[in-house]
Amino acid sequence: MTPFLSPFCIATTMSQDGPSTSAPPAFEPHTIELDSVDAGKIINVSLYSGRAEVTRSYTFDVNTGQNQVVINGLPSVMDRDSLRVQGRGEATIQDVNVSDVTRSPLPPTPNSAELDRLLDQKQRAEKALDRCKKSLKSLETLFSTMHIQHVDVSQLGDIMDSYETTAEKLDDKVTALEKEIKELDVKIKEQRAAAAPKNPKDTGVCASIGIFAEQEGSIDLILVYAVSSAWWRAGYDIRVDMELKATPVTLIYKALVRQDTGESWENVPLTLETATPSYGFDLPTLREWKLSMYKPMPLMPPPPPAPLFAAAPGGAVKRLRVPLAKSRSSAHHSIEEEADEDGSFNFDAEAPAMAQASASVVSKGNVSATFKVPGLVNIPSGAGERSFTIVELNLGAAMSWIAVPKEEAKVALKAKIQNSSEYTMLPGKASVYVDGSFISKIDVPPVNPNENFECPLGLDPSIRIKYLPLQKIVSTTGFYTKTANYTYTQRIVVQNTKSVPINPLKIIDQIPVSEDVQINVKLMNPSLKPPVSGPSPGPSGSGGSPSSSTSASPVGSVTAQEGAKTTKRMSIITGPAINPNASPLPITPSYSKGQVPVGDGVIAQWDGSDDPTVDVEALGKNGKLNWLCEIPPLGTLNLSLQYEVNTPAKTTVIGL
């Protein structure tokens, strides 16, 4: 509606001297005082990661004309500039003013004298307690310094009785004083609580709103304001059931909410916002990048030394006096030359000027998702965190096992979980349960819909690994130039005690890397080829054989024959689930990444070959390799790692 403004009226009266004009009577607007908590109702709360937006509704009657509405008791943590006022009814909002309420000094209350008395009584009790403790300490010191040589044996019993009686009295007095102090603390707390202001209008923020009403009636006023000291964070329960195949992961998405705003949120609809405001972000600007040749500053040649003797007119020899201060100043010649007369320095004009700090501007960030908590919730102020379940999701996951037996002969289990839901997962802590048992707490990264994230599931004791002692064979070759050959063989035994197959199991190991041209390291088994760029021919045909020039023993009891037998390997599944009963896929070696089959259900590769983003030319340069294995139920797998190190004879190699 359009605002209605009534014109001012000028009253004119007649007198004996003629017409006269008088000012209208003072106009007093109708004042309406409301308490924010008692008169208002929270109809919505939008909670962000570090603030909240509260919407309150008020219903009251107004008079015709000007009305001044004063709302007391708004939270002190309210952002004054965020207040927005809306309304419904036959009235117009004219102005809004926000001010802080200053608490007036409290008048003396009847219980002030009682509070002073309790404080004095507590102070006396604390001093008495301190004296008793010092007396006990002095008594112990006196008793410990007594020596049998200075005490009559006949008086020993009296001394012990006197010590026991005195110490017992002091102990009883200490106990009584400590109890008295605790009781006084409770009474003092009660008195202070009784003296505290009970009216919310004594503290907080006050909003004054001018409203012009065309007619008497009831109107609805809505206040929307932002408050700090309120936040929410994401929390998760990840429950894994190893018996389920399609969706083994149940993820419970929770919101942990807390607010310390000073006002209670009772029976309010709660909306969780994931918007992250950015503060003062300015797009950086690239400065001009210049290149120039380095030109060293020319050194000033030192002045020639002045002669100590000079020929005077007439042939006489005259001794010259050289001031020492001037000769010393030549050492600082380069600095003094660059300084101006007023002591300032001339900086290089090409150097960029230092940036000056500037004020930042608050801007709103992008909204990732909005969650609506079902029903109405109660969140008191200062009551700690409260947990609300956003959604429970059944997600697919690909299970995998990984071990580094050289460092520790244990197998870790992890799941690659796919977020197949429409919910955006925020960073947060997660409690992980496997088959009902608590495993660990992990940090969940931000995950968008249809993205994957890895979840460690602890150790799997049902898979046992033995890292056998390293075998070493030393030989010497050469006639004139002797070369020492060290052949190392490392055997690894893996046993699956489960009644289901394990697929995939990654075993990571390494060979040494030479940093000297005189030290040559050669991998014998598995016969991994150095990585090459681009596709290579298949395993059959010339130039496509993965075999090494040195014959290598096969891994396990099955030999991988070139071009004669198709070996099988595990399948790395990135979809929702893994079916352990499915037949393993045939191995297709990727020679561009150095992957070769070495046994039934086993493939060897340079570490990182299964990463699609890896730099192929960097594979194997760090000496790390791994086996991807499929182990049948109650099966055992034998792996072998063999490498050779060649060095000049009679030299010491660091690291072997």
C-alpha positions as MATLAB code, in Angstrom:
seq = 'MTPFLSPFCIATTMSQDGPSTSAPPAFEPHTIELDSVDAGKIINVSLYSGRAEVTRSYTFDVNTGQNQVVINGLPSVMDRDSLRVQGRGEATIQDVNVSDVTRSPLPPTPNSAELDRLLDQKQRAEKALDRCKKSLKSLETLFSTMHIQHVDVSQLGDIMDSYETTAEKLDDKVTALEKEIKELDVKIKEQRAAAAPKNPKDTGVCASIGIFAEQEGSIDLILVYAVSSAWWRAGYDIRVDMELKATPVTLIYKALVRQDTGESWENVPLTLETATPSYGFDLPTLREWKLSMYKPMPLMPPPPPAPLFAAAPGGAVKRLRVPLAKSRSSAHHSIEEEADEDGSFNFDAEAPAMAQASASVVSKGNVSATFKVPGLVNIPSGAGERSFTIVELNLGAAMSWIAVPKEEAKVALKAKIQNSSEYTMLPGKASVYVDGSFISKIDVPPVNPNENFECPLGLDPSIRIKYLPLQKIVSTTGFYTKTANYTYTQRIVVQNTKSVPINPLKIIDQIPVSEDVQINVKLMNPSLKPPVSGPSPGPSGSGGSPSSSTSASPVGSVTAQEGAKTTKRMSIITGPAINPNASPLPITPSYSKGQVPVGDGVIAQWDGSDDPTVDVEALGKNGKLNWLCEIPPLGTLNLSLQYEVNTPAKTTVIGL';
ca = [
       0.000    0.000    0.000;
       1.088    3.600   -0.456;
       1.982    5.560    2.652;
      -0.632    8.028    3.876;
       0.656   11.325    5.125;
      -1.872   13.757    6.699;
      -1.266   17.525    6.181;
      -0.445   19.792    9.070;
      -3.310   21.996   10.235;
      -2.821   25.609   11.347;
      -5.371   26.848   13.895;
      -6.494   30.452   13.393;
      -8.248   32.466   16.160;
      -9.651   35.938   16.302;
      -8.719   38.548   18.924;
      -9.379   42.207   19.528;
      -6.198   43.171   17.780;
      -7.027   41.009   14.736;
      -6.408   37.491   13.576;
      -3.543   35.567   15.219;
      -1.816   32.266   14.469;
      -0.903   29.670   17.165;
       1.260   26.459   16.882;
      -0.565   23.121   16.893;
      -0.385   20.998   20.033;
       2.561   18.632   20.405;
       2.034   15.308   18.644;
       2.906   12.183   20.634;
       3.041    8.888   18.668;
       1.486    5.803   20.146;
       4.278    3.739   21.762;
       4.119   -0.054   21.782;
       6.753   -1.939   23.821;
       7.274   -5.621   23.062;
       9.552   -8.225   24.532;
      11.399  -10.183   21.851;
      11.062  -13.552   23.589;
       7.550  -13.244   25.051;
       5.811  -11.399   22.216;
       7.709  -12.868   19.263;
       7.836  -16.346   17.792;
      10.702  -17.784   15.741;
       9.236  -19.034   12.468;
      12.480  -20.036   10.729;
      16.207  -20.479   11.384;
      18.711  -20.801    8.560;
      21.965  -22.073   10.041;
      25.335  -21.607    8.326;
      28.807  -22.813    9.279;
      29.493  -19.770   11.479;
      26.281  -17.774   11.763;
      22.505  -18.064   11.671;
      19.657  -16.092   10.165;
      16.657  -15.905   12.496;
      13.139  -14.916   11.422;
      10.770  -13.723   14.184;
       7.092  -12.845   13.855;
       5.126  -10.387   16.061;
       1.379   -9.709   16.072;
      -0.003   -6.618   17.850;
      -2.608   -3.835   17.577;
      -1.830   -0.327   16.340;
      -3.702    2.961   16.554;
      -4.576    5.182   13.652;
      -1.679    7.456   12.778;
       1.905    7.298   14.023;
       3.002    4.286   16.103;
       6.426    3.664   17.592;
       7.160   -0.037   18.172;
      10.027   -0.782   20.575;
      11.250   -4.407   20.638;
      13.547   -5.186   23.561;
      15.601   -8.251   24.333;
      17.063   -8.987   20.931;
      20.288  -11.023   21.232;
      23.483   -9.081   21.885;
      25.310  -11.135   19.219;
      22.984   -9.811   16.520;
      24.565   -8.153   13.515;
      23.073   -4.653   13.666;
      23.383   -4.038    9.940;
      21.629   -7.293    9.032;
      18.209   -6.388   10.461;
      15.398   -6.454    7.900;
      11.815   -5.533    8.795;
       8.767   -6.685    6.844;
       5.076   -6.537    7.655;
       1.531   -7.408    6.660;
      -1.428   -5.109    7.311;
      -2.866   -1.660    6.601;
       0.226    0.249    7.670;
       3.496    1.624    6.373;
       6.984    1.055    7.836;
       8.681    4.446    8.004;
      11.976    4.010    9.846;
      14.039    1.415   11.724;
      16.569    2.168   14.445;
      18.798   -0.351   16.231;
      20.590    0.490   19.469;
      22.401   -1.291   22.280;
      20.730   -1.437   25.659;
      23.017   -0.233   28.432;
      22.297   -1.878   31.732;
      21.571    0.675   34.424;
      23.219    0.216   37.827;
      21.191   -2.156   39.946;
      19.629   -0.632   43.045;
      20.562   -2.172   46.374;
      18.549   -5.299   46.938;
      17.553   -6.809   50.266;
      19.926   -9.728   49.753;
      23.008   -7.573   49.090;
      23.884   -7.555   52.790;
      23.476  -11.322   52.924;
      25.825  -11.743   49.974;
      28.456   -9.559   51.659;
      28.148  -11.599   54.841;
      28.633  -14.866   52.963;
      31.711  -13.513   51.178;
      33.280  -12.431   54.502;
      32.506  -15.797   56.048;
      34.128  -17.603   53.117;
      37.240  -15.427   53.390;
      37.600  -16.242   57.105;
      37.124  -19.954   56.421;
      39.807  -19.918   53.706;
      42.298  -18.214   56.049;
      41.545  -20.737   58.807;
      42.039  -23.599   56.374;
      45.398  -22.177   55.308;
      46.523  -21.970   58.961;
      45.505  -25.579   59.642;
      47.450  -26.835   56.653;
      50.549  -24.908   57.752;
      50.187  -26.352   61.283;
      50.006  -29.879   59.909;
      53.080  -29.275   57.806;
      55.008  -27.875   60.788;
      53.973  -30.844   62.912;
      55.224  -33.290   60.292;
      58.505  -31.377   60.011;
      59.004  -31.395   63.792;
      58.264  -35.092   64.088;
      60.622  -35.998   61.239;
      63.541  -34.073   62.802;
      63.331  -35.882   66.158;
      66.193  -38.350   66.722;
      66.250  -41.338   69.059;
      69.442  -40.092   70.674;
      67.694  -36.946   71.920;
      64.480  -38.604   73.177;
      64.027  -40.522   76.400;
      62.700  -43.988   75.709;
      60.236  -43.692   78.581;
      58.705  -40.587   76.941;
      58.403  -42.102   73.479;
      54.823  -43.294   74.047;
      53.663  -39.905   75.285;
      55.266  -38.216   72.295;
      53.534  -40.582   69.864;
      50.158  -40.116   71.583;
      50.547  -36.344   71.569;
      51.450  -36.358   67.860;
      48.494  -38.577   66.992;
      46.005  -36.476   68.989;
      47.217  -33.155   67.564;
      47.304  -34.407   63.986;
      43.813  -35.885   64.313;
      42.372  -32.586   65.560;
      43.978  -30.680   62.707;
      42.712  -33.218   60.135;
      39.153  -32.921   61.451;
      39.352  -29.148   61.345;
      40.632  -29.187   57.746;
      37.794  -31.473   56.678;
      35.195  -29.286   58.382;
      36.568  -26.096   56.839;
      36.636  -27.583   53.327;
      33.018  -28.663   53.710;
      32.049  -25.207   54.978;
      33.715  -23.512   52.008;
      31.814  -25.731   49.554;
      28.498  -24.904   51.241;
      29.325  -21.196   51.169;
      30.105  -21.400   47.437;
      26.647  -22.820   46.778;
      24.949  -20.088   48.820;
      26.991  -17.353   47.153;
      26.036  -18.672   43.714;
      22.357  -18.653   44.669;
      22.551  -15.090   45.973;
      24.283  -13.847   42.829;
      21.714  -15.570   40.635;
      18.924  -13.915   42.611;
      20.552  -10.492   42.200;
      21.003  -10.889   38.413;
      18.521   -9.052   36.152;
      15.611  -11.183   35.073;
      14.135   -8.853   32.490;
      15.657   -9.431   29.040;
      15.179   -5.744   28.194;
      17.999   -4.912   30.635;
      20.533   -6.406   28.228;
      20.884   -7.060   24.506;
      19.750   -5.017   21.527;
      16.704   -2.805   21.110;
      14.942   -2.180   17.775;
      12.694    0.871   17.361;
      10.351    0.834   14.335;
       8.160    3.673   13.189;
       4.821    2.544   11.692;
       2.055    4.734   10.261;
      -1.345    3.026   10.308;
      -4.295    4.189    8.255;
      -6.720    2.633   10.708;
      -6.795    0.759   13.964;
      -6.292   -2.948   13.784;
      -3.912   -5.863   14.081;
      -0.738   -6.128   12.001;
       2.025   -8.738   11.616;
       5.627   -7.597   11.867;
       8.502   -9.851   10.767;
      12.125   -9.305   11.817;
      14.960  -11.080   10.002;
      18.434  -10.730   11.512;
      21.770  -12.529   11.546;
      23.508  -13.689   14.727;
      26.957  -15.055   15.433;
      27.849  -17.767   17.988;
      25.817  -20.319   16.034;
      27.163  -22.990   13.728;
      26.796  -26.506   12.438;
      29.223  -29.089   11.139;
      28.846  -32.373    9.339;
      29.332  -35.710   11.061;
      29.072  -39.244    9.736;
      28.612  -42.827   10.826;
      30.017  -45.232    8.228;
      28.864  -48.815    8.787;
      30.294  -51.543    6.566;
      28.719  -54.996    6.286;
      31.202  -57.354    4.646;
      28.437  -59.881    3.923;
      26.529  -57.526    1.628;
      27.671  -57.325   -1.967;
      25.548  -54.692   -3.723;
      25.546  -51.894   -1.122;
      27.875  -52.847    1.726;
      28.145  -49.295    3.131;
      25.478  -47.538    5.184;
      26.356  -43.876    5.632;
      24.434  -41.828    8.189;
      24.750  -38.137    7.359;
      24.396  -36.068   10.547;
      24.366  -32.389   11.425;
      25.983  -31.366   14.717;
      24.367  -28.092   15.749;
      25.272  -25.661   18.504;
      24.180  -22.125   19.323;
      25.215  -19.712   22.078;
      23.195  -16.696   20.951;
      21.417  -16.117   24.267;
      17.940  -16.941   22.932;
      16.358  -20.366   22.900;
      15.192  -21.884   19.634;
      12.036  -23.775   20.613;
       9.855  -25.624   18.103;
      11.483  -23.978   15.110;
      11.941  -25.235   11.546;
      15.671  -25.561   10.882;
      17.354  -25.166    7.506;
      21.038  -26.067    7.137;
      22.949  -24.013    4.604;
      26.328  -24.967    3.164;
      27.062  -21.526    1.751;
      30.562  -20.364    2.629;
      30.960  -16.588    2.598;
      34.242  -15.260    1.268;
      35.705  -12.232    2.970;
      37.428   -9.591    0.896;
      38.504  -11.737   -2.041;
      40.077   -9.714   -4.818;
      41.236  -11.319   -8.034;
      45.044  -11.089   -8.038;
      46.717   -9.088  -10.770;
      49.827  -10.262  -12.584;
      52.609   -7.742  -12.520;
      54.904   -7.134  -15.437;
      57.650   -9.762  -15.571;
      60.883   -8.352  -16.937;
      64.170  -10.021  -17.781;
      67.523   -8.314  -18.066;
      71.176   -9.252  -18.038;
      72.950   -9.003  -14.762;
      75.420   -6.152  -14.728;
      77.596   -5.941  -11.646;
      78.008   -2.489  -10.199;
      81.415   -1.065  -11.176;
      83.764   -0.725   -8.263;
      85.207    2.712   -7.699;
      89.019    2.586   -7.871;
      90.647    3.601   -4.617;
      92.301    7.026   -4.692;
      96.079    6.959   -5.095;
      97.893    7.256   -1.808;
      99.084   10.751   -1.120;
     102.839   11.119   -0.824;
     104.101   11.636    2.661;
     106.783   14.022    1.414;
     106.499   16.635   -1.322;
     108.994   19.010   -2.814;
     108.455   22.561   -1.646;
     109.460   25.598   -3.682;
     113.129   26.087   -3.477;
     113.873   22.355   -3.253;
     112.883   21.884    0.385;
     111.069   18.708    1.372;
     107.714   19.219    3.112;
     105.859   16.499    5.114;
     102.198   16.256    4.244;
      99.518   15.563    6.856;
      96.741   13.265    5.644;
      93.541   13.383    7.733;
      92.628    9.893    8.937;
      88.901   10.550    8.964;
      88.855   11.122    5.229;
      90.683    7.880    4.480;
      88.282    5.919    6.660;
      85.286    7.415    4.893;
      86.330    5.834    1.608;
      85.187    2.444    2.954;
      81.622    3.770    3.015;
      81.903    5.582   -0.283;
      79.402    3.352   -2.126;
      76.713    3.890    0.503;
      77.223    7.603    0.883;
      77.136    8.136   -2.872;
      73.590    6.700   -3.076;
      72.221    8.822   -0.231;
      70.724   12.209   -0.887;
      71.567   15.308    1.022;
      68.571   14.824    3.313;
      69.624   11.247    4.157;
      67.084    9.438    1.930;
      67.986    6.802   -0.646;
      67.219    6.654   -4.355;
      65.618    3.240   -5.038;
      65.654    1.569   -8.401;
      62.825    3.007  -10.468;
      62.267   -0.397  -12.140;
      61.508   -2.175   -8.834;
      57.769   -2.556   -8.064;
      56.391   -0.522   -5.189;
      55.289   -2.302   -2.023;
      51.570   -3.027   -1.825;
      49.567   -1.231    0.836;
      47.115   -3.079    3.075;
      43.490   -2.299    2.237;
      40.174   -3.011    3.908;
      38.320   -6.162    2.891;
      34.709   -6.366    1.768;
      32.382   -9.174    2.766;
      30.801  -11.041   -0.145;
      28.523  -14.049   -0.336;
      29.935  -17.326   -1.562;
      28.375  -20.028   -3.701;
      25.705  -22.268   -2.200;
      26.581  -25.937   -2.511;
      23.456  -27.442   -0.956;
      20.579  -26.700    1.415;
      19.288  -29.279    3.899;
      15.889  -29.036    5.528;
      15.680  -30.806    8.898;
      12.316  -32.565    9.089;
       9.843  -31.443   11.739;
      10.423  -28.843   14.446;
      13.495  -28.849   16.655;
      14.455  -27.456   20.065;
      17.965  -26.033   20.463;
      18.550  -24.211   23.760;
      21.333  -21.653   24.017;
      24.582  -22.897   25.568;
      23.418  -26.523   25.811;
      26.271  -28.003   23.742;
      26.078  -29.790   20.427;
      22.936  -31.541   19.280;
      22.870  -34.150   16.561;
      20.250  -34.354   13.829;
      20.138  -36.999   11.124;
      19.975  -35.513    7.653;
      19.708  -38.732    5.671;
      20.728  -42.386    5.747;
      22.336  -43.579    2.518;
      23.074  -47.060    1.225;
      26.144  -46.758   -0.971;
      28.208  -49.095   -3.065;
      31.912  -49.563   -2.437;
      34.881  -51.390   -3.873;
      36.844  -53.215   -1.178;
      40.594  -53.629   -1.467;
      43.434  -54.826    0.702;
      46.930  -53.348    0.809;
      50.139  -54.281    2.630;
      53.739  -53.093    2.864;
      55.322  -56.186    4.460;
      58.850  -54.771    4.347;
      57.822  -52.269    7.012;
      55.020  -54.158    8.771;
      53.553  -57.586    8.058;
      49.930  -56.483    8.370;
      47.157  -56.043    5.833;
      45.002  -52.931    5.795;
      41.463  -52.943    4.444;
      39.995  -49.915    2.708;
      36.872  -49.114    0.747;
      36.431  -46.816   -2.210;
      32.931  -45.457   -1.609;
      30.887  -43.836   -4.344;
      28.478  -41.057   -3.416;
      25.641  -42.115   -5.689;
      23.160  -39.832   -3.900;
      22.120  -36.258   -4.626;
      23.600  -34.999   -1.351;
      26.803  -32.990   -1.188;
      29.026  -34.295    1.602;
      30.871  -31.631    3.570;
      34.203  -32.158    5.337;
      33.760  -33.743    8.744;
      34.650  -36.506   11.165;
      33.303  -40.010   10.667;
      33.072  -42.990   13.002;
      33.780  -46.195   11.078;
      32.205  -49.537   12.021;
      32.968  -52.848   10.309;
      30.530  -55.686   10.982;
      29.263  -53.847   14.061;
      32.685  -53.211   15.619;
      34.112  -49.717   15.978;
      37.309  -49.375   13.956;
      38.469  -45.775   13.895;
      37.655  -42.137   13.280;
      38.551  -40.630    9.928;
      38.288  -37.282    8.163;
      35.809  -37.296    5.299;
      36.807  -34.920    2.473;
      34.275  -32.829    0.550;
      32.482  -35.158   -1.865;
      30.065  -34.079   -4.555;
      27.394  -36.382   -5.993;
      28.802  -39.237   -8.125;
      32.309  -38.721   -6.711;
      34.366  -41.325   -4.848;
      36.309  -41.143   -1.622;
      38.526  -43.644    0.164;
      37.686  -44.900    3.637;
      40.249  -46.921    5.646;
      38.616  -49.817    7.465;
      41.458  -50.855    9.756;
      43.507  -54.060    9.716;
      42.302  -57.441    8.508;
      43.842  -60.137   10.730;
      42.394  -62.952    8.608;
      45.098  -62.327    5.974;
      48.555  -63.341    7.167;
      51.834  -62.280    5.575;
      55.315  -63.638    6.149;
      58.237  -61.528    4.971;
      61.029  -64.099    4.904;
      64.686  -63.159    5.505;
      66.504  -61.690    2.521;
      68.790  -64.115    0.669;
      72.091  -62.834   -0.670;
      74.551  -64.389   -3.146;
      77.904  -62.685   -3.878;
      80.061  -63.406   -6.914;
      82.967  -61.734   -8.727;
      83.478  -61.444  -12.483;
      86.119  -59.912  -14.732;
      89.811  -60.543  -15.338;
      91.545  -57.176  -15.134;
      88.640  -55.126  -13.854;
      86.863  -56.994  -11.100;
      83.120  -56.523  -10.626;
      81.212  -57.618   -7.533;
      77.759  -59.063   -8.223;
      75.190  -59.155   -5.419;
      72.034  -61.161   -6.086;
      69.209  -60.658   -3.604;
      66.057  -62.751   -3.344;
      63.103  -61.732   -1.182;
      60.216  -64.167   -0.684;
      56.761  -63.233    0.574;
      54.117  -65.742    1.691;
      50.471  -64.632    1.873;
      47.773  -66.803    3.436;
      44.028  -66.200    3.181;
      42.167  -67.747    6.121;
      38.781  -66.465    4.935;
      36.115  -68.665    3.420;
      35.728  -66.138    0.594;
      38.285  -65.058   -1.998;
      40.359  -61.880   -1.561;
      40.357  -59.616   -4.576;
      42.284  -57.367   -4.999;
      45.231  -57.533   -2.608;
      48.095  -55.124   -3.318;
      51.556  -56.028   -2.003;
      54.037  -53.143   -2.218;
      57.806  -53.618   -2.157;
      60.875  -51.960   -3.626;
      64.353  -52.399   -5.036;
      67.250  -50.019   -4.415;
      67.859  -47.071   -6.723;
      71.381  -46.226   -7.816;
      72.679  -42.705   -7.434;
      76.132  -43.498   -8.840;
      77.112  -44.478  -12.395;
      79.365  -47.231  -11.026;
      76.433  -48.947   -9.286;
      74.061  -50.865  -11.555;
      70.731  -52.242  -10.242;
      68.823  -54.752  -12.368;
      65.389  -56.188  -11.617;
      65.352  -59.945  -12.283;
      61.971  -61.089  -10.994;
      59.322  -59.998  -11.761;
      60.603  -59.087  -15.189;
      59.086  -55.633  -15.434;
      60.112  -53.637  -18.449;
      61.112  -50.007  -18.217;
      58.067  -47.867  -18.967;
      57.779  -46.493  -22.481;
      55.498  -43.892  -23.989;
      52.709  -44.902  -26.372;
      51.113  -48.299  -27.087;
      53.159  -51.418  -27.622;
      52.329  -54.629  -29.438;
      50.628  -57.440  -27.616;
      52.306  -60.325  -25.830;
      52.618  -62.353  -29.026;
      54.772  -61.353  -31.955;
      58.172  -59.835  -32.241;
      59.032  -56.957  -30.008;
      56.093  -57.539  -27.692;
      57.501  -60.091  -25.305;
      57.530  -59.035  -21.659;
      60.287  -61.497  -20.807;
      63.654  -60.338  -19.572;
      67.045  -61.320  -20.884;
      67.623  -63.108  -17.604;
      65.344  -66.036  -16.902;
      63.129  -65.382  -13.903;
      61.351  -67.891  -11.691;
      57.575  -67.738  -11.848;
      55.467  -66.489   -8.984;
      53.372  -69.177   -7.334;
      52.921  -72.656   -8.754;
      51.707  -71.485  -12.188;
      54.118  -70.325  -14.876;
      53.131  -67.499  -17.214;
      54.084  -68.772  -20.671;
      54.482  -66.254  -23.431;
      51.848  -66.528  -26.149;
      50.814  -70.003  -24.911;
      48.603  -69.444  -21.907;
      46.184  -66.713  -20.955;
      46.595  -65.947  -17.288;
      43.921  -64.413  -15.130;
      44.054  -61.408  -12.888;
      41.859  -59.423  -10.544;
      39.513  -56.744  -11.803;
      39.716  -53.288  -10.256;
      36.126  -52.173   -9.934;
      35.320  -48.510   -9.459;
      31.569  -49.009   -9.453;
      29.227  -49.493   -6.537;
      30.275  -52.981   -5.416;
      32.564  -55.947   -5.908;
      31.300  -59.480   -6.340;
      33.999  -61.775   -4.938;
      32.335  -64.824   -6.510;
      32.604  -63.422  -10.022;
      35.139  -64.936  -12.362;
      38.334  -62.913  -12.628;
      38.848  -61.083  -15.869;
      41.636  -62.126  -18.248;
      44.753  -60.085  -17.915;
      45.551  -57.708  -20.732;
      49.078  -56.478  -20.045;
      49.696  -52.768  -20.492;
      53.306  -52.662  -21.635;
      53.273  -48.886  -21.854;
      53.004  -48.864  -18.042;
      55.176  -51.895  -17.379;
      52.391  -54.260  -16.239;
      52.995  -57.992  -16.782;
      51.261  -61.164  -15.549;
      53.450  -63.367  -13.361;
      51.048  -66.076  -12.222;
      47.461  -67.236  -11.968;
      45.553  -64.282  -10.567;
      48.722  -62.224  -10.024;
      49.988  -59.249  -11.976;
      53.151  -57.274  -11.313;
      53.499  -53.597  -12.107;
      55.419  -50.517  -11.227;
      53.865  -48.787   -8.269;
      51.387  -46.178   -9.503;
      50.554  -47.924  -12.783;
      46.883  -48.241  -11.802;
      46.606  -44.475  -11.366;
      45.184  -43.017  -14.603;
      46.819  -39.646  -13.912;
      50.337  -40.982  -13.403;
      53.254  -39.848  -15.516;
      54.211  -42.999  -17.435;
      57.816  -41.932  -17.904;
      58.255  -41.595  -14.125;
      57.142  -45.148  -13.322;
      59.799  -47.304  -11.733;
      62.294  -44.509  -11.171;
      61.740  -44.666   -7.423;
      62.255  -48.455   -7.360;
      58.770  -49.206   -6.037;
      56.673  -52.025   -7.482;
      53.638  -54.002   -6.411;
      51.668  -57.147   -7.089;
      47.901  -57.193   -7.582;
      46.728  -60.557   -6.323;
      43.590  -62.652   -6.175;
      43.750  -65.320   -3.454;
      41.126  -68.096   -3.337;
      39.422  -69.094   -0.069;
      41.900  -70.693    2.367;
      44.584  -70.234   -0.289;
      48.296  -69.467   -0.035;
      50.352  -67.334   -2.408;
      54.129  -67.227   -2.782;
      55.725  -64.104   -4.233;
      59.349  -63.642   -5.186;
      61.354  -60.462   -5.683;
      64.852  -60.816   -7.144;
      67.297  -58.114   -8.153;
      71.000  -57.812   -8.847;
      73.457  -55.076   -7.854;
      76.768  -54.739   -9.729;
      79.576  -52.600   -8.303;
      83.356  -52.376   -8.696;
      85.082  -54.950   -6.528;
      86.507  -53.937   -3.162;
      84.225  -50.921   -2.864;
      81.825  -50.148   -0.100;
      78.255  -49.384   -1.148;
      76.170  -47.356    1.255;
      72.617  -48.640    1.636;
      73.113  -52.352    0.947;
];
